[in-house]
Amino acid sequence: MGTEITRDRIRESLGSVAYSRFLLYIMGPYKSFNLAYVLSEEERADIEVEELPGPIRRLFKRRDDIDEAQALLRRVQGSLRADPGVNAFLAVDVGIDVDDVDAATQSIEYARQSNVTAFVLPYLGHNFGVGEEAGSVLEALSETHGDRMLFLHEADVTSAMLRAANERWDLRIESYGTEAELLDRLRLFVADVMNRELHGDLDPLHES
């Protein structure tokens, strides 16, 4: 790997917070799913969108209005950087070009260097690429970092990836109904990992 990804490099890319040495890598979709991905304009024209239930109607959002998934990740990141003050980050924050290090390898290295890795899967997230990257992370790190990983999926999400992860790897998988519940579960998991590091149940990560 030509570009080395270290804890110092990640921290230098981020702002200062109360617990700057505690890295929390947040994985998740950057785009909301909408039916423009799978239906043609002609097919969509035959559907009476306004007559559909609200959650289904949201699938027909315009292509220029599909960034709610990334907005969710950014809100979660900001909330956790404020309380409890951990160094939460997204892959794009570190600023390494995918031409230098491919996305899957970046995700593996970010997770390897992080105290906690959280996979956040909202119901309307466009999760196709995320599933592949998450699988790569789990394949590489589940044995050494499994206690530091948490899957959080919105209650309506049913995913073959989640079922496979649950069967293949001994991982903590939880659901959430609201953004507040998502944040509560993340804060509890972060506090648990912090305590385990403090009391020796988990080895502190090297500061390299």
C-alpha positions as CSV (number, residue, x, y, z in Angstrom):
1,M,0.0,0.0,0.0
2,G,1.7,3.2,-1.2
3,T,-0.1,5.6,1.2
4,E,0.2,4.5,4.8
5,I,-2.9,5.0,7.0
6,T,-2.0,5.5,10.6
7,R,-3.8,6.7,13.7
8,D,-1.7,9.9,13.6
9,R,-2.7,10.5,10.0
10,I,-6.4,10.1,10.7
11,R,-6.2,12.4,13.8
12,E,-4.3,15.1,11.8
13,S,-7.2,15.1,9.3
14,L,-9.8,15.9,12.0
15,G,-10.5,18.7,14.4
16,S,-9.8,18.6,18.1
17,V,-12.3,17.0,20.5
18,A,-12.3,16.0,24.2
19,Y,-11.1,12.5,23.4
20,S,-9.0,13.0,20.3
21,R,-7.2,9.7,20.7
22,F,-10.4,7.7,20.7
23,L,-11.2,7.1,17.0
24,L,-14.7,6.2,15.9
25,Y,-15.0,5.2,12.3
26,I,-18.5,5.5,10.9
27,M,-19.4,3.5,7.9
28,G,-22.7,3.8,6.0
29,P,-24.3,4.8,2.7
30,Y,-23.7,8.4,1.4
31,K,-26.8,8.4,-0.7
32,S,-30.4,7.6,0.0
33,F,-32.0,4.9,-2.2
34,N,-34.6,6.0,-4.7
35,L,-36.3,4.1,-7.5
36,A,-34.5,6.1,-10.2
37,Y,-31.7,3.6,-9.6
38,V,-33.9,0.7,-10.9
39,L,-36.9,2.1,-12.8
40,S,-36.9,3.9,-16.1
41,E,-38.7,7.3,-16.5
42,E,-41.5,5.5,-18.4
43,E,-41.9,2.9,-15.6
44,R,-42.1,5.6,-13.0
45,A,-44.6,7.6,-15.0
46,D,-47.1,4.7,-14.7
47,I,-47.1,4.9,-10.9
48,E,-49.4,7.2,-8.9
49,V,-46.8,8.3,-6.4
50,E,-49.1,10.4,-4.3
51,E,-51.3,7.4,-3.6
52,L,-48.5,5.4,-2.1
53,P,-47.8,5.1,1.6
54,G,-45.4,7.7,2.9
55,P,-42.3,5.4,3.4
56,I,-42.8,4.0,-0.1
57,R,-43.4,7.5,-1.6
58,R,-40.0,8.6,-0.3
59,L,-38.4,6.0,-2.7
60,F,-39.4,8.3,-5.6
61,K,-37.3,11.2,-4.5
62,R,-35.5,13.2,-7.3
63,R,-31.9,12.3,-8.2
64,D,-30.8,15.8,-7.0
65,D,-32.4,15.2,-3.6
66,I,-30.9,11.9,-2.4
67,D,-28.3,13.0,0.1
68,E,-30.2,12.4,3.3
69,A,-28.2,9.3,4.1
70,Q,-24.9,11.2,4.2
71,A,-26.7,14.0,6.1
72,L,-27.6,11.4,8.7
73,L,-24.0,10.2,9.0
74,R,-22.8,13.8,9.4
75,R,-25.4,14.5,12.1
76,V,-24.4,11.4,14.0
77,Q,-20.7,12.3,13.6
78,G,-21.2,15.8,14.9
79,S,-23.3,14.6,17.8
80,L,-20.7,12.1,18.9
81,R,-17.8,14.5,18.5
82,A,-19.8,16.8,20.9
83,D,-21.0,14.1,23.3
84,P,-19.1,12.2,24.5
85,G,-16.4,14.0,22.5
86,V,-14.8,11.1,20.6
87,N,-13.0,11.6,17.3
88,A,-15.8,10.4,15.0
89,F,-15.0,10.4,11.3
90,L,-16.1,9.3,7.9
91,A,-13.8,7.9,5.3
92,V,-14.0,11.0,3.2
93,D,-12.7,13.1,6.1
94,V,-9.2,11.6,5.8
95,G,-8.7,12.8,2.3
96,I,-6.9,9.8,0.7
97,D,-7.7,9.4,-3.0
98,V,-9.1,6.1,-4.1
99,D,-6.6,6.2,-6.9
100,D,-3.9,5.8,-4.3
101,V,-5.7,3.4,-2.0
102,D,-8.9,1.7,-3.1
103,A,-12.1,2.2,-1.0
104,A,-12.2,-1.3,0.5
105,T,-8.6,-1.2,1.6
106,Q,-9.2,2.3,3.1
107,S,-12.1,1.0,5.1
108,I,-10.1,-1.9,6.4
109,E,-7.3,0.3,7.5
110,Y,-9.6,2.9,9.1
111,A,-11.3,0.2,11.0
112,R,-8.0,-1.4,12.0
113,Q,-6.8,2.0,13.4
114,S,-10.1,2.9,15.2
115,N,-11.1,2.2,18.7
116,V,-14.7,1.6,17.5
117,T,-16.1,1.0,14.0
118,A,-19.9,1.5,13.6
119,F,-21.8,0.3,10.5
120,V,-24.9,2.4,10.2
121,L,-27.6,1.2,7.8
122,P,-30.7,3.4,7.5
123,Y,-33.8,2.1,5.8
124,L,-33.5,4.2,2.7
125,G,-29.7,4.0,2.4
126,H,-28.2,3.1,-0.9
127,N,-26.3,0.2,0.6
128,F,-25.0,-1.7,-2.4
129,G,-21.3,-0.6,-2.2
130,V,-21.4,-0.4,1.6
131,G,-22.2,-4.1,2.0
132,E,-19.2,-5.0,-0.1
133,E,-16.9,-2.7,1.9
134,A,-18.3,-3.9,5.2
135,G,-17.8,-7.5,4.2
136,S,-14.2,-6.8,3.4
137,V,-13.7,-5.2,6.8
138,L,-15.3,-8.1,8.6
139,E,-13.3,-10.7,6.6
140,A,-10.0,-8.9,7.5
141,L,-10.6,-7.8,11.1
142,S,-13.5,-9.7,12.8
143,E,-11.1,-11.9,14.8
144,T,-8.9,-9.1,16.1
145,H,-11.4,-6.2,16.2
146,G,-14.8,-7.9,16.6
147,D,-15.3,-6.5,20.1
148,R,-14.9,-3.0,18.6
149,M,-17.5,-3.3,15.9
150,L,-21.2,-2.5,16.0
151,F,-23.9,-2.9,13.3
152,L,-26.8,-0.6,13.7
153,H,-29.7,-0.9,11.3
154,E,-33.0,0.9,11.1
155,A,-35.8,-1.3,12.2
156,D,-37.3,-1.7,8.7
157,V,-34.0,-2.9,7.2
158,T,-33.9,-6.5,6.1
159,S,-30.5,-7.4,4.6
160,A,-28.9,-10.6,3.4
161,M,-25.6,-9.0,4.5
162,L,-26.8,-8.6,8.1
163,R,-28.0,-12.2,8.2
164,A,-24.8,-13.5,6.7
165,A,-22.7,-11.3,9.1
166,N,-24.7,-12.6,12.1
167,E,-24.2,-16.2,11.0
168,R,-20.6,-16.0,10.0
169,W,-19.1,-13.6,12.5
170,D,-19.9,-13.2,16.2
171,L,-20.9,-9.5,16.0
172,R,-23.0,-7.1,17.9
173,I,-26.0,-6.2,15.7
174,E,-28.7,-3.8,17.0
175,S,-31.7,-2.0,15.5
176,Y,-32.9,1.5,16.0
177,G,-36.2,3.3,15.4
178,T,-35.2,6.9,15.6
179,E,-32.1,9.0,15.2
180,A,-32.1,9.6,19.0
181,E,-32.1,5.8,19.6
182,L,-29.3,5.4,17.1
183,L,-27.2,7.9,19.0
184,D,-28.0,6.4,22.4
185,R,-26.9,2.9,21.2
186,L,-23.7,4.3,19.8
187,R,-22.9,6.2,23.0
188,L,-23.5,3.1,25.1
189,F,-21.2,1.1,22.9
190,V,-18.5,3.7,22.9
191,A,-18.7,4.0,26.7
192,D,-18.4,0.2,27.0
193,V,-15.3,0.0,24.8
194,M,-13.7,3.0,26.7
195,N,-14.3,1.2,30.0
196,R,-12.9,-2.1,28.7
197,E,-9.8,-0.3,27.5
198,L,-9.4,1.5,30.8
199,H,-9.7,-1.7,32.8
200,G,-7.6,-3.9,30.6
201,D,-10.4,-6.1,29.0
202,L,-9.3,-4.6,25.6
203,D,-5.8,-3.7,24.8
204,P,-5.3,0.0,24.1
205,L,-4.5,0.5,20.4
206,H,-0.9,1.5,19.5
207,E,-0.5,5.3,18.9
208,S,1.4,4.8,15.7
